């Protein structure tokens, strides 16, 4: 379980860096899709995270604080999705064992 979480975090970091690199090259669509993918989870974070923490993090609050919450929720969502996919793929059995690699 820990290995799948580690792979999920690492893959999410790589995904976030790739999205930022693509947006810096002039393609804003991947960044928009990445941010909007975390929108459903952001409603939960807005309800759980106290307002004092948000204003401590970003003193002005407003749009930049909401964008920070959206980015955090997108990162959490991609981490969970990738970790679950890795865990499920690691637990599947290969039913066709007829192929044997010879060294």
C-alpha positions as CSV (number, residue, x, y, z in Angstrom):
1,X,0.0,0.0,0.0
2,X,2.8,2.4,0.9
3,X,4.5,1.7,-2.4
4,X,1.5,2.6,-4.4
5,X,1.0,5.9,-2.4
6,X,4.7,6.7,-3.1
7,X,4.3,6.0,-6.8
8,X,1.1,8.1,-6.8
9,X,2.8,11.1,-5.2
10,X,5.8,10.9,-7.5
11,X,3.6,10.5,-10.6
12,X,1.4,13.4,-9.5
13,X,4.5,15.6,-9.1
14,X,5.7,14.7,-12.6
15,X,2.2,15.3,-14.0
16,X,2.0,18.7,-12.3
17,X,5.4,19.7,-13.6
18,X,4.4,18.6,-17.1
19,X,1.2,20.6,-17.0
20,X,3.2,23.7,-15.8
21,X,5.8,23.2,-18.6
22,X,3.1,22.9,-21.2
23,X,1.3,26.0,-20.0
24,X,4.6,27.9,-20.1
25,X,5.1,26.9,-23.7
26,X,1.8,28.6,-24.6
27,X,-0.8,25.8,-24.2
28,X,-3.2,26.9,-21.4
29,X,-5.7,24.0,-22.0
30,X,-3.7,21.4,-20.0
31,X,-3.5,23.7,-17.0
32,X,-7.2,24.5,-17.2
33,X,-8.1,20.8,-17.4
34,X,-5.7,20.0,-14.5
35,X,-7.2,22.7,-12.3
36,X,-10.8,21.8,-13.2
37,X,-10.3,18.1,-12.5
38,X,-9.8,19.0,-8.8
39,X,-13.0,21.1,-8.6
40,X,-15.3,18.4,-7.0
41,X,-12.7,17.8,-4.3
42,X,-12.3,21.5,-3.7
43,X,-15.8,21.8,-2.4
44,X,-14.9,19.3,0.4
45,X,-11.7,21.2,1.1
46,X,-13.5,24.6,1.3
47,X,-15.8,23.0,3.9
48,X,-13.0,21.4,5.9
49,X,-10.3,24.0,5.8
50,X,-10.9,26.9,8.2
51,X,-11.0,30.4,6.8
52,X,-8.2,31.5,9.2
53,X,-5.8,29.0,7.5
54,X,-6.7,30.3,4.1
55,X,-6.1,33.9,5.1
56,X,-2.9,32.9,6.8
57,X,-1.7,31.2,3.6
58,X,-2.8,34.1,1.3
59,X,-3.4,37.3,3.3
60,X,-5.5,38.9,0.5
61,X,-7.8,35.8,0.2
62,X,-10.1,35.9,-2.8
63,X,-9.1,34.4,-6.1
64,X,-5.5,33.5,-5.3
65,X,-6.6,31.6,-2.2
66,X,-9.3,29.7,-4.2
67,X,-6.7,28.9,-6.9
68,X,-4.4,27.5,-4.2
69,X,-7.2,25.3,-2.9
70,X,-8.0,24.2,-6.4
71,X,-4.4,23.2,-7.1
72,X,-4.1,21.3,-3.9
73,X,-7.3,19.4,-4.5
74,X,-6.2,18.6,-8.1
75,X,-2.9,17.3,-6.7
76,X,-4.7,15.2,-4.1
77,X,-7.1,13.8,-6.7
78,X,-4.4,12.8,-9.2
79,X,-2.4,11.2,-6.4
80,X,-5.3,9.1,-5.3
81,X,-6.3,8.1,-8.8
82,X,-2.7,7.1,-9.7
83,X,-2.1,5.3,-6.4
84,X,-5.4,3.3,-6.8
85,X,-4.5,2.4,-10.4
86,X,-1.0,1.3,-9.4
87,X,-2.4,-0.8,-6.5
88,X,-5.0,-2.5,-8.7
89,X,-2.5,-3.2,-11.4
90,X,0.0,-4.6,-9.0
91,X,-2.6,-7.0,-7.5
92,X,-3.7,-8.4,-10.9
93,X,-2.5,-11.8,-11.8
94,X,-1.1,-12.7,-15.2
95,X,-3.3,-15.5,-16.4
96,X,-1.3,-16.2,-19.5
97,X,2.0,-17.6,-18.2
98,X,2.9,-19.3,-21.5
99,X,5.5,-16.6,-22.3
100,X,8.8,-17.1,-20.5
101,X,11.6,-14.8,-21.2
102,X,14.9,-16.6,-21.6
103,X,18.1,-14.8,-20.7
